[in-house]
Amino acid sequence: MELFDRTIEQHTQNIEALLKSNRMAQFRTEFLALHNYDQAQVFHGLDEEARIKMYQYLSPSELADIFDMLESQDERVDAYFEEMENLYGASVLANMYPDNAVDVLNDLKDRQQVQIYMQLMPAESAREISQLINYLDYTAGAIMTPEYISIHRDITLGEAYKELRREAGKAESIYYVYVIDDNHRLCGVVSLRELIINREDKLVADIMNENIIAVGVNDDQEEVAKMVQDYDLLALPVVGFDQELLGIITVDDVIDVIQEENVSDYSGLAAVDVSELHETPVSASKSRLPWLITLLFLGLGTSTLIGQYQGLIESASILSAFVTLITGTAGNAGTQSLAVAVRKLTHKTEEDSLLKSFMFELLTGIFTGLIVGLAVVLLVYVWKKNLVLGLIIGVAMMMAITVANLAGALIPKLMEKLGFDPAVASGPFITTLSDLTSVFIYFSIASLFMGYL
């Protein structure tokens, strides 16, 4: 139990010490006793000298188990493969699951190096990887694996057992066995449980489930992930235009897709690429500056608008004290509405018309704004003993929240209709837009009631 009670940091320190003291046997015993995920975390924590020593002590297949656990689009993978001999690196890729190997190859910056690896690895592995690497990014074909088990519909379960035992070691998942016809078209599926509980003399065709849930090779990966989630599947078959079985998508790949989509959505809401965890201050600045400059000009619009009401502010300076209260609250309301709208669009939870969405968000904004506005009227009256001032701020607050709510909900929907990524309607953009509209609403209402202040 002592081995598993250690933290990753302790494992890393121990493994690094064993590597640097050249104790190969003890290193292999302790390192290979770890779960593959923990091995990957330890591998990440080692310095280059220790990793190079590890390449000498582990076989390509053992290292492939570690790389199968690494997150897709990990920018450190490129550096790891630069440390390896070409033949060793090609062997590691050949021993990985093909879909994971494709992810690694797509992440390598040196495209010539990709060709070298493809030439050095066994022909069968190169062929499987070549087939996957040609599919469009973010489609079912790009994330599927060709390592699945298929059986012919006209064989007996006894023959199917033999096929399963023969191919199980090569397959990424064996929970579902896919049934094909003479033309390799998908015609059914049999669960591992059904294979076990039925008699061996039965035909596969007699027990297979013909109600197949499958996806096309060019279907969007986000839709694929939703199908796996909705139908509670462990794997999903991928078919071509003629229903030929091409591969399967396993649940671990779907989890990666969901994570990628969440990162993409959050990046849009924050107006920054949150997936870049190891970038330098200079590269981080380059990625953030475009949005900041854009928002700066929008902010100047707000400042210019306030300048137009300078005379009003000078005659009733108390108005300036509540500008940030209104803009801040409206910005928060807009961001809340934006987050809900983007999630609805991302997960396709509804197919409301633009008019229905408008009415829903209008009523929500009015109701929310009314409650907040009444609270502000009461607070300002108690604080400043001025009912008119409280009403001005309360009405402005209600209207600003309503407009911000509509903007946060409808702008992403409009962007999707126009073919743009709705997540680009980021939180900072909606907040800055809310500042502009709320300032206009506030001072417009104040100018109408100026004579009563």
N, C-alpha and C positions, 0 to 999 in steps of 0.2 A: 504493500500500500504506500510505502514511502515515496516511490517513484511518481505516483499520481497525485501526491499531496503537494508537490512543489509547484511554484508559480512558473509561468513561461519565462520570466526573467531568470529565475534560478536554473531552469533547464538550459537556457541559452548560455549562461555563464559556465555551467558544468560541461556542456557539449563543446564549447569553444576551448576550454582548458584541455579536454581530451584530444581534440584535433591538433592543438599546438604542441602537445607533448607526444604526438605520434602514437597514441594508444588506440590503434585501429579496432582491435577486437572489442574492447570495452566501449568504444564509441558506437560501434554497430549494435551491440547488445542494448545499450541505453536508448540510442536514437530510434531504432526500429521498434522498440517497445511502445513508443509514443503513438497516439492517434495521428493520422495523416494531417489533420488540421493543426494539431500542436507542432508537428514536424515543420509545417509551412511557416508557422509563427516563429519558431526557433531559427529557421533558415533566414527569414527576414532580418532577424536580430544579429546575425553574424557579420563580421567584417569580411572584406574581399579575400584576405589571406586564409581565413578559416573556410570560406566557401570553396576556394580552389582545392584545398586539402580534402574537403568533402567529396568533390567530384572524383577524386582518386579512390575513395573508400566506398562509394556507393555505385551500384550498377545503374545503367540508364533507366531500366524499368523501375528501380526503387526511387530514383529522383523524379521520374515521370509521375509517380503517385503524389509527390509534393506539388508539382506544377499543376496537376489536375485540381488541387485545392485552392490555388491562387485565384484572386478575384480577376475577372476579365477586365481588360484595359488598365492593368497595373503597369504604370510607366517604368517600374524597376525591372520588369522582365527583360527588356532590351539589354540592360546592363549585365544581367545574369548570363545571358547567352553569349555576350561578348567575351566573358571569362572562360568559356568552354572551348575545347577543341571542336572543330567542325564536325567530325565524325561522331563524337560523343553527343553534341547538341542535336544532330540529326537523329540519333538513336533515342534520345529522350523524347523528341517530338513523335517519333514512330510508335513509342510505347504509351503515349497519352491517348485519351479518347479523342477521336478525330475532330469533333466540334471544338474541344478545348485547344487542340493543336492549331486549328485555324485561327482562333482568337489570338494565340501567341504570334503566329506568323503575320497576322494583320497589324499587330502592334510593333513589329520590328521596323525600325526606320530605314535600314539598309535593305532595299528591295533586291539587290544582287545577292545578298546573303540568303534571302529566302530561296532563290533558285539553287544555290549551293546545297542547302539543306534538302530540298526536294530531290536533287540528283543523288545525294548520298544515302537517303533512307531506302528501305526495301520497296520494291515496285508496288506491292499491294497497298502499303500504307500511303505511298505517294499518290496512288490512284484515288483512294478514298478521300484524301485531303484535297486533291485537285478538284474533285467533284463538288465539294462543299465550298471551296474558296471562290468559286465562280458565281455563287448565288448572291442576289442583291442583299446589301446590309439591311438589318432590322426586319428581315422576313423569316418565315418558318424555315426556309431552306438554309439560311445562314446559321441557325442555332440547332438544327437537327443533327443527329448522329446516325451513321449507317450501321452501327453495331447493335443490331436487334436480332430476334429469333423469329423466323417465319417457317411455317410448315404447309404442306399441300393439303387441300381440303379432302382428298380421297384416300389418305392413309389412315391407319388405325391409331388408337391412342398408344398402343404398345410401341409402334414405330415412332410416334411423336415423342415418347419418353426418351428413346435412344437419341433422337435428333436434339432434344433439349439437353441431355447430358453431354453430347458432343460439342454443342455450340455455346453452352452457358458461360464458359470461361471467357469467351470473346465478347459477349454481349454486355452492354452497359446496364440493361435492366431486363429481368426475366419474369416480372410479375404478370405481364401480358404476353401471350404468344399470338402472333398475327398469322391469319390463314390466307393463303393466296391460291390462285388458279394456275392453269398452264401458262398464261401470259404474264404472270407475276402481278396480276391485279389483286388489290385487297378486296376480299369478299367476306371476311369475318374476323372475329377475335375470340380467343379462349383464355380465360384466366388460369393462372397456375393452380388455383384451388380446384377448378373444374377438371383439369388434367389428372389431378391426384385422386379425386373421389370417384371417378367413373371407371368402368371396367375397361381393360386393355383391348378387348376385341371390338369396341365401339369405333365407329368412324368419326373423324374430326368434324366432318360436315354435319353429323347428327347432334353434336353438342355445342357447336360454335354459335356465337351471338352475331346475327347478321345486322343488327341495329348499330352500325359503326359510327363512332364520333371521330372524324378525321379532319385535317386541314389541308389546304392546298399549299404547294411549295412556295408560292409568292404571297401568301397571306401575311398581313402585318403581325409582327411579333407581339404587339400589345393585345391584339385580338386573340392570339393563340394563348397568351397568359390568362386572359379572362375566361376562355373556354376551360382550361385546366382547373381554374379556381371554381367556376360555376358547376362543373360536373364532377369535381373532387377526384381527379384522375392522377395516377402516378406517372403515366406516360401517354403520349398522344401520337398517333401515326400521321405521317406526312405523305401525301400522294401527288403524282403528277397530273397532267391534263387528261390522261387516259386511265386514271385511277391506279396507275402502277405504284406499288409501295416503294418509296424512296428512302425512308428513314423514320426515326421517332424523335420526339422531343420529350425529355425527361423532366421531372418536377424540379430538379436542382437547377436546370437551365432556365426554367420559368421563374424561379426565385431571383436569379440574376437579372432577368428581364424586368421584373417588378422593381428591383432595386435601381436599375438604370433609369426607368421611367420616373421613379420618385425623385432621383437626383436631378433629372431633367426638369421636372416640374418645380422643384425647390430652387433650382438655378434661375428659372424664369421669374419666380416670385421675388427672389432676392436680387435679381439683375446682376448675377455674378456666377461664374462656373464653380460650383461647390465640389465638383469631382476632382479638381486639381489640389490634392492634399500635400504635394511635395514640391510645389513650384517655388521659385525664388521671389524675393520682394520686387525685382524688376519686372518679371513676367506677370506677377499678380497685379502690379500697377497697370501694365499694358492692357490686361483683360478688363479691368474695372474702369479705366479712364473714359472710354467712349460713352458709357451710360452716365457717368458723373458729369461729363461735359454737356451732354444732352439735357440732363436734369437741371444743370446750372442755368441754361438758357430759359427753360421753363420757369425756374425760380425767379429769374430776372423779370419775367412777365408778371409774376405776382408782385414783385417789388414796384414795378412800373404802375401796376393797377393801384396799389396803395398810395403811390405818389399822386395819382389823379384825385384822390380824396384828401389831400393834405389840408385843404381849407376846412373841410368837415372835421378832421381830427383836431385842428387848432382851436376850433370853436367849441368842441366837446372832447377834450383830451381823454376823458374817461373811457371813450370807445376803444382806444388803442390797447387798453389793459385786457380786453377780451378777444383780441384777434387770434392769438395762439390757442386759446381755449377752443374756439370754433374750428379753426383749421386742423388742429390736432385730433379733435373728436371726429370730424368728417373724414380725415385721412384713415383713422382706425376703422371706421365703418366701411369705407371703400375697400380696404385691405381684407377685411372679413368676408365681404361679398365676393371679392376676387378669388379668394382661396376656395370658397364653396363652388363657384362657377367653374374654375379650372378642374377641380376634382370631378364634378359632374360630367364635364366634357371628356376628361381622360378615361373615366370608367364607363361612359355611355350609360349612365343610370336612368336617363330619360331622353325623350325625343320631343321636347316641348317646342312649339312654334315660337318665333321671336316675339309675337304679340302676347302670347301667354306668359312668357318669361318676363316681359315688360310689366304686365299687370301684377304678376306675383311680386316682383321686386319693388314696384311702386307702392303697393300696399304694405309690404314689409318695411320699407323705408319710412313711410308715413307713420306707421304704428310705432316703430322704434324711435323715430324723431320726435313724435308727440310726447312720449314718455320722458325722453331726455330733455326736451324743450321745457316741459312743465317743471321738471326738477330744477333746471337752470333758472327759470323765472322765480321760483321760490327762494333759491339760494341767493340770487342777486338782490331780491327785495329785502331779505333779512340782512344781507351784508351792507348794501348801499342805501337802503330805505328809499328806493326809487322804482316804482312799479313800471313806469314807461320804459326805463332802461332794461328792466328784466324782460318785458314783453318783446322789445327789439331783439335782444340776444336770444330769447327762447324761440321766436319765430324764425330767426336766421339759422339757429341751430337745427331746427326741424327741417327746414328746406335744404340746408347744406348736407345733412345726413341722407335725405332722400335722394338728392342728385348724386352724391358719392356712391350710394348703394346701387343706383341704376348704372352708373359708369362701371363700377367694379364687376357687376354681373353681366352687362350686355356687351362691353367692349371685347372680352374674350370670345363671346359667341359670334360677334360680327367678324372678328379676325379669322375664326375658323371657317366661316362662310366664304371669306375672301381667299382662303387657302393658306393662311399663315398659322404659325404655332401659337395657340392661345396663351401659352405660358409666357410669351414675350411681353404680354400686357402685365409687366412686373409690378410688384408692390410699390417700389419707389416711384414708378411712373404714375400709378393711380393716386398715390399720396400727393405728389406734386400737382397733378391735375385737380385733385380735390381742394388743395390750397388755393388755386387760382379761382375756382368756381365759388368756394365758400367766402373768400374775401369780397368778390363781386356781389354776392347775395347779401352779405352782412352790411356793407356800406350802402348798398342800394336801399335796403329797408331802413337803415338809420337816417338816410337823407330824407326819406318820406315823412319820418316822425320827428325830424330835427326840432320843429317848433314846439314840441311837447316836452323836450328834455329839460 
